[in-house]
Amino acid sequence: MNKINVEPKSITISAERTITVPERTLNVESVQWNTIDDSFAKRLVIRVNGQLGFNIEGAEYEALGQWTDEDIKLQILAHYGFIEA
């Protein structure tokens, strides 16, 4: 997906549960993403800027139906509270 610009925002990445690493903060001014769609498991993995990510699973996955890049962009904006610039 092509890069989209968003209003600058700081996002804190929590430490992983299994690895002892400190929290860190990312300053985000633009967003790029890629997706991994596992239709058998009803899971869509969305990776944002190579460092952030979240999953859409189960009923939420089914509700997306045949999704487009625009749908994924809206999911990212809503999940992180970004505002497109």
Secondary structure, DSSP 8 states (H G I E B T S, - for coil): ---EEEEEEEEEE---SSS----EEEEEEEE-EEEEEETTTTEEEEEETTTEEEEEEHHHHHHH-S--HHHHHHHHHHHHT--B-
